[in-house]
């Protein structure tokens, strides 16, 4: 599992958009269904109010937002810098009748001024994709952390799911401005007698 490279995002979502229009298939759910269940369970366990403002960073097909809406969350926004992804998520939103989900084409590394004051930010694979960018990945990761500090309220929660970074590496990346609250359990795999996690899921709180 690797996120598409920068140049192929739009092409990938254009294909998924066509498929959705043809047969109603929403396309791939990143990290699988259990990754969405894990996020929603955490929000419910911690009694996060249903009117909390939630931002899905790199929403893709928007399926996570639909699941959050089905769980009763009312203040939902999804952004993606691929116009085809936003078109796809708009079609998914329409099919599911979820008119209260807001969707915007936004580059998270240069967010617009109106993107601010969120109680919760969720990232499933977007930080991974930015980290793989061959042009100045380190600089882009710094921009990402800066954007996160701008859009997330102090004491707001940041839930990140990653397949490229270990817990220690993510603690290092988000060490400034954020503190770790907990690591969420993810599926383990065994390779050559060593047990490891292919996916890391962490919850941070903005200081």
C-alpha positions as CSV (number, residue, x, y, z in Angstrom):
1,X,0.0,0.0,0.0
2,X,1.5,3.3,-1.1
3,X,-0.4,6.6,-1.7
4,X,-0.3,7.7,-5.3
5,X,2.4,10.2,-6.2
6,X,1.7,13.9,-6.5
7,X,1.1,14.0,-10.2
8,X,-1.2,11.0,-10.3
9,X,-3.7,12.1,-7.6
10,X,-6.1,13.7,-10.0
11,X,-5.9,10.9,-12.5
12,X,-6.6,8.4,-9.7
13,X,-9.6,10.3,-8.5
14,X,-10.9,10.9,-12.1
15,X,-10.9,7.1,-12.5
16,X,-12.7,6.6,-9.2
17,X,-15.2,9.4,-10.2
18,X,-16.0,7.6,-13.5
19,X,-16.4,4.3,-11.7
20,X,-18.7,5.8,-9.2
21,X,-20.8,7.4,-11.9
22,X,-20.9,4.0,-13.8
23,X,-21.5,1.6,-10.9
24,X,-21.9,3.5,-7.7
25,X,-18.6,2.2,-6.2
26,X,-16.9,4.8,-4.0
27,X,-13.4,3.4,-4.5
28,X,-10.8,2.5,-2.1
29,X,-11.1,3.1,1.6
30,X,-7.6,4.0,2.8
31,X,-6.4,1.6,5.5
32,X,-9.7,-0.3,5.3
33,X,-13.0,-0.1,7.2
34,X,-11.4,-0.7,10.6
35,X,-9.5,2.6,10.4
36,X,-12.7,4.5,10.2
37,X,-14.3,2.4,13.0
38,X,-11.2,3.1,15.2
39,X,-11.6,6.9,14.8
40,X,-15.3,6.9,15.4
41,X,-14.9,4.6,18.5
42,X,-12.3,7.0,20.0
43,X,-14.6,10.0,19.5
44,X,-17.5,8.2,21.1
45,X,-15.5,6.8,24.0
46,X,-14.2,10.2,24.8
47,X,-17.8,11.7,24.5
48,X,-16.6,14.2,21.9
49,X,-19.8,16.4,21.4
50,X,-21.7,15.7,18.2
51,X,-21.6,19.4,17.3
52,X,-17.8,19.6,17.5
53,X,-16.2,21.0,14.3
54,X,-14.3,18.2,12.4
55,X,-11.9,18.6,9.6
56,X,-10.9,15.7,7.4
57,X,-7.6,16.5,5.8
58,X,-7.3,15.0,2.4
59,X,-10.8,13.6,2.4
60,X,-10.5,11.7,-0.9
61,X,-13.9,10.1,-1.6
62,X,-15.4,11.5,1.6
63,X,-16.5,8.2,3.0
64,X,-15.1,8.9,6.5
65,X,-17.2,12.0,6.7
66,X,-20.3,10.1,5.7
67,X,-19.6,7.5,8.4
68,X,-19.1,10.4,10.9
69,X,-22.4,11.9,9.8
70,X,-24.2,8.5,10.3
71,X,-22.8,8.4,13.8
72,X,-24.4,11.7,14.5
73,X,-21.6,14.3,13.9
74,X,-23.1,17.4,12.4
75,X,-20.3,19.9,11.8
76,X,-18.1,18.2,9.2
77,X,-15.7,19.6,6.6
78,X,-13.6,17.7,4.1
79,X,-10.8,19.3,2.1
80,X,-8.6,17.9,-0.7
81,X,-6.4,19.6,-3.1
82,X,-7.6,17.4,-6.0
83,X,-10.7,18.9,-7.6
84,X,-11.6,15.3,-8.8
85,X,-11.5,14.0,-5.2
86,X,-13.9,16.8,-4.1
87,X,-16.2,16.1,-7.1
88,X,-16.2,12.4,-6.1
89,X,-16.9,13.1,-2.4
90,X,-19.8,15.5,-3.5
91,X,-21.3,12.7,-5.5
92,X,-20.9,10.3,-2.5
93,X,-22.5,12.9,-0.2
94,X,-25.4,13.3,-2.6
95,X,-26.0,9.6,-2.9
96,X,-26.0,9.3,0.9
97,X,-28.2,12.4,1.4
98,X,-25.7,14.0,3.7
99,X,-26.2,17.7,2.8
100,X,-24.6,19.0,6.1
101,X,-21.1,17.8,5.0
102,X,-19.0,20.8,3.7
103,X,-16.5,20.0,1.0
104,X,-13.7,22.3,-0.3
105,X,-10.8,22.2,-2.7
106,X,-7.9,23.3,-0.5
107,X,-4.2,22.9,-0.3
108,X,-3.6,22.1,3.3
109,X,0.0,23.4,3.0
110,X,-1.4,26.8,2.2
111,X,-4.8,26.9,3.8
112,X,-7.3,29.7,3.2
113,X,-8.1,32.0,6.1
114,X,-11.6,30.6,6.6
115,X,-10.1,27.2,7.5
116,X,-9.6,27.7,11.2
117,X,-11.1,27.0,14.7
118,X,-11.6,23.2,14.3
119,X,-12.1,21.1,17.4
120,X,-10.8,17.9,15.7
121,X,-8.6,17.3,12.7
122,X,-8.3,13.8,11.1
123,X,-5.6,12.6,8.7
124,X,-5.7,9.2,7.1
125,X,-2.7,9.0,4.8
126,X,-2.3,12.6,3.7
127,X,0.7,13.3,5.9
128,X,2.2,10.1,4.4
129,X,1.6,11.3,0.9
130,X,3.2,14.7,1.7
131,X,6.1,12.9,3.3
132,X,6.7,11.0,0.0
133,X,6.8,14.1,-2.1
134,X,10.2,14.0,-3.9
135,X,10.4,17.8,-3.9
136,X,11.4,19.1,-0.4
137,X,9.5,16.5,1.7
138,X,11.1,17.9,4.9
139,X,10.0,21.5,4.2
140,X,6.5,20.2,3.3
141,X,6.2,18.3,6.6
142,X,7.1,21.5,8.5
143,X,4.5,23.4,6.5
144,X,2.0,20.7,7.4
145,X,2.6,21.0,11.1
146,X,2.4,24.8,10.8
147,X,-1.0,24.5,9.0
148,X,-2.2,22.1,11.6
149,X,-1.4,24.6,14.4
150,X,-3.3,27.3,12.4
151,X,-6.5,25.3,11.7
152,X,-6.8,23.4,15.0
153,X,-8.0,25.1,18.2
154,X,-5.8,25.0,21.3
155,X,-6.6,21.8,23.1
156,X,-8.2,20.4,19.9
157,X,-7.6,16.8,19.0
158,X,-5.5,15.5,16.0
159,X,-6.1,11.9,15.0
160,X,-3.5,10.6,12.5
161,X,-3.3,7.2,10.8
162,X,0.0,6.5,9.0
163,X,1.6,3.5,7.2
164,X,5.0,5.3,6.7
165,X,5.9,6.5,10.2
166,X,6.4,4.8,13.5
167,X,5.0,6.2,16.7
168,X,8.5,7.5,17.7
169,X,8.9,9.3,14.3
170,X,5.4,10.9,14.5
171,X,6.1,12.1,18.1
172,X,9.3,13.7,16.7
173,X,7.4,15.3,13.8
174,X,4.6,16.7,15.9
175,X,6.6,17.2,19.1
176,X,6.4,21.0,18.9
177,X,2.9,22.3,19.7
178,X,1.3,18.9,20.3
179,X,1.3,16.3,23.0
180,X,0.4,12.6,22.6
181,X,-2.7,11.4,24.3
182,X,-2.8,7.8,23.2
183,X,-1.8,5.2,20.6
184,X,-4.8,3.4,19.1
185,X,-4.6,-0.4,18.5
186,X,-3.9,-1.3,14.9
187,X,-3.7,-4.7,13.2
188,X,-0.3,-6.5,13.8
189,X,1.5,-8.6,11.3
190,X,4.3,-11.1,11.6
191,X,7.3,-11.1,9.3
192,X,10.4,-13.3,9.7
193,X,9.5,-14.0,13.3
194,X,9.2,-10.4,14.2
195,X,5.8,-8.8,15.1
196,X,5.2,-5.3,14.0
197,X,2.5,-2.9,13.0
198,X,2.1,-1.9,9.4
199,X,-0.2,1.0,10.5
200,X,0.3,3.5,13.3
201,X,-2.7,5.5,14.7
202,X,-2.1,8.2,17.3
203,X,-4.2,10.9,19.0
204,X,-2.5,14.2,19.8
205,X,-3.8,17.3,21.6
206,X,-2.8,20.8,20.6
207,X,-1.0,22.6,23.4
